Amino acid sequence: MSSSTKQASAVLAFQQKYGPWALIAGASHGVGAAFAQQLAARGLNCVLVARREEALRDLQAQLIEEYGVEVLLVTQDLAHADATSKLLAAVAEREIGLFVYNAGGDPYITKFLDTSVDDWSTLLRLNALTVMACSHAFGGRMLERGRGGLILVGSQAALGGIRKLAMYSATKGFALNLGESLWAEWKDRGVDVLNLLIGTVDTPTMRAAMVKLKIADALTMVLPKAGEIVEVALRELANGPTLIHPEDLSFSDPALQPGTVRQQHVLSKSAEAALFIGTD
Ligand SMILES: NC(=O)c1ccc[n+]([C@@H]2O[C@H](COP(=O)([O-])OP(=O)(O)OC[C@H]3O[C@@H](n4cnc5c(N)ncnc54)[C@H](OP(=O)(O)O)[C@@H]3O)[C@@H](O)[C@H]2O)c1
């Protein structure tokens, strides 16, 4: 088989598993926009969600022109309590085969008591409650069809508490544990789940945060590109539950990768718990 035939059959298999539509929550720039680009390049129609309509419109025009896919825009604040029901209404009968939840930075970066409970609650809705509600709604539909994928874009801050990032690390930890549990529940039912834990990536939000924090070389420091990370995530989508970037890439033996160690932990804890709570 020639390499172009191999590539075409890989794209077809990807579409059959994760198509015909992908929804990217937080798609207007950075990692989310890179997901949209690479999914459209694989022939998936895209639902693009974010708050800034103009940025979404530019991306929509580009995806239609370059890849000839269909693109639906949803201008929506994902920190609102009704965000998931609004998404479901906008998507209507479209089959979402791949759901990517990418929105979720920390705009505050303060000590816990220096930001109000109201503002932390907004972060909690964006990074945890809407993630849970979307996973429930869209994951449920995928399970009914017996195929699909869920990608939760997370952070290495999920791995433990960090000073001045209390709610960010707490909410990212929530999403990580949720995603790993869903992977264990859904892995034999045709639906893949991947937590993509990022160290640092070159996005407008990260650059703006570095400038605000007065970090030397904030605008010139070399950082991993969003497109490179997304490429690895899509390649490893079926090898969940957790991909830790860049650490996992530094081990050629998969058994030594921190992501594999977490996978083994989820499997052994699930088996242990099954003795008490059942295997159904
Ligand atoms: N950048 C890094 O170095 C880094 C490191 C570790 C983890 N991550 C994770 O990677 C993901 C992407 O990060 P990022 O740096 O690109 O930052 P981001 O500020 O989370 O922005 C990502 C996208 O989400 C959208 N978004 C943000 N808040 C939203 C809201 N309330 N409602 C709807 N859409 C919203 C943004 O568009 P609008 O502003 O138009 O709404 C943008 O399209 C996040 O989950 C973050 O935690 C990033």
The ligand as an SDF file (V2000), in Angstrom:
LIG
                    3D

 48 52  0  0  0  0  0  0  0  0999 V2000
   -1.3700   28.1850   27.6070 N   0  0  0  0  0  0  0  0  0  0  0  0
   -0.7030   27.3480   28.4140 C   0  0  0  0  0  0  0  0  0  0  0  0
    0.5290   27.4080   28.5870 O   0  0  0  0  0  0  0  0  0  0  0  0
   -1.4550   26.2520   29.1050 C   0  0  0  0  0  0  0  0  0  0  0  0
   -0.7790   25.4780   30.0630 C   0  0  0  0  0  0  0  0  0  0  0  0
   -1.4710   24.4590   30.6740 C   0  0  0  0  0  0  0  0  0  0  0  0
   -2.7840   24.1990   30.3410 C   0  0  0  0  0  0  0  0  0  0  0  0
   -3.4070   24.9940   29.4090 N   0  0  0  0  0  0  0  0  0  0  0  0
   -4.8170   24.7060   29.1250 C   0  0  0  0  0  0  0  0  0  0  0  0
   -5.0500   24.7670   27.7410 O   0  0  0  0  0  0  0  0  0  0  0  0
   -6.3540   25.2920   27.4790 C   0  0  0  0  0  0  0  0  0  0  0  0
   -6.2490   26.4440   26.5000 C   0  0  0  0  0  0  0  0  0  0  0  0
   -5.4800   27.4460   27.0950 O   0  0  0  0  0  0  0  0  0  0  0  0
   -5.2660   28.8700   26.4690 P   0  0  0  0  0  0  0  0  0  0  0  0
   -3.9430   29.3320   26.9140 O   0  0  0  0  0  0  0  0  0  0  0  0
   -5.5230   28.8560   25.0120 O   0  0  0  0  0  0  0  0  0  0  0  0
   -6.3390   29.7770   27.2120 O   0  0  0  0  0  0  0  0  0  0  0  0
   -7.8760   30.0960   27.3680 P   0  0  0  0  0  0  0  0  0  0  0  0
   -7.9140   31.4370   27.9360 O   0  0  0  0  0  0  0  0  0  0  0  0
   -8.4800   29.0080   28.1540 O   0  0  0  0  0  0  0  0  0  0  0  0
   -8.5570   30.1950   25.9240 O   0  0  0  0  0  0  0  0  0  0  0  0
   -8.8560   29.1350   25.1740 C   0  0  0  0  0  0  0  0  0  0  0  0
  -10.1290   29.3280   24.3870 C   0  0  0  0  0  0  0  0  0  0  0  0
  -11.2300   29.2680   25.2670 O   0  0  0  0  0  0  0  0  0  0  0  0
  -12.1010   30.3680   25.0410 C   0  0  0  0  0  0  0  0  0  0  0  0
  -12.6800   30.7300   26.3180 N   0  0  0  0  0  0  0  0  0  0  0  0
  -12.0420   31.1490   27.4400 C   0  0  0  0  0  0  0  0  0  0  0  0
  -12.9360   31.4010   28.3970 N   0  0  0  0  0  0  0  0  0  0  0  0
  -14.1650   31.1310   27.8700 C   0  0  0  0  0  0  0  0  0  0  0  0
  -15.4930   31.2160   28.3640 C   0  0  0  0  0  0  0  0  0  0  0  0
  -15.7570   31.6620   29.5980 N   0  0  0  0  0  0  0  0  0  0  0  0
  -16.5150   30.8460   27.5570 N   0  0  0  0  0  0  0  0  0  0  0  0
  -16.2790   30.4420   26.2780 C   0  0  0  0  0  0  0  0  0  0  0  0
  -15.0520   30.3470   25.7640 N   0  0  0  0  0  0  0  0  0  0  0  0
  -14.0050   30.6990   26.5530 C   0  0  0  0  0  0  0  0  0  0  0  0
  -11.2300   31.4560   24.4440 C   0  0  0  0  0  0  0  0  0  0  0  0
  -11.9510   32.3030   23.5670 O   0  0  0  0  0  0  0  0  0  0  0  0
  -12.7800   33.6060   23.9780 P   0  0  0  0  0  0  0  0  0  0  0  0
  -11.8640   34.4380   24.8070 O   0  0  0  0  0  0  0  0  0  0  0  0
  -13.1400   34.1910   22.6480 O   0  0  0  0  0  0  0  0  0  0  0  0
  -13.9900   33.1630   24.7130 O   0  0  0  0  0  0  0  0  0  0  0  0
  -10.2560   30.6200   23.6190 C   0  0  0  0  0  0  0  0  0  0  0  0
  -10.8290   30.3170   22.3780 O   0  0  0  0  0  0  0  0  0  0  0  0
   -6.9470   25.6820   28.8370 C   0  0  0  0  0  0  0  0  0  0  0  0
   -7.8010   24.6700   29.2870 O   0  0  0  0  0  0  0  0  0  0  0  0
   -5.7330   25.7830   29.7410 C   0  0  0  0  0  0  0  0  0  0  0  0
   -6.0110   25.5030   31.0860 O   0  0  0  0  0  0  0  0  0  0  0  0
   -2.7860   26.0020   28.7870 C   0  0  0  0  0  0  0  0  0  0  0  0
  1  2  1  0
  2  3  2  0
  2  4  1  0
  4  5  1  0
  4 48  2  0
  5  6  2  0
  6  7  1  0
  7  8  2  0
  8  9  1  0
  8 48  1  0
  9 10  1  0
  9 46  1  0
 10 11  1  0
 11 12  1  0
 11 44  1  0
 12 13  1  0
 13 14  1  0
 14 15  2  0
 14 16  1  0
 14 17  1  0
 17 18  1  0
 18 19  2  0
 18 20  1  0
 18 21  1  0
 21 22  1  0
 22 23  1  0
 23 24  1  0
 23 42  1  0
 24 25  1  0
 25 26  1  0
 25 36  1  0
 26 27  1  0
 26 35  1  0
 27 28  2  0
 28 29  1  0
 29 30  1  0
 29 35  2  0
 30 31  1  0
 30 32  2  0
 32 33  1  0
 33 34  2  0
 34 35  1  0
 36 37  1  0
 36 42  1  0
 37 38  1  0
 38 39  2  0
 38 40  1  0
 38 41  1  0
 42 43  1  0
 44 45  1  0
 44 46  1  0
 46 47  1  0
M  CHG  2   8   1  16  -1
M  END
$$$$
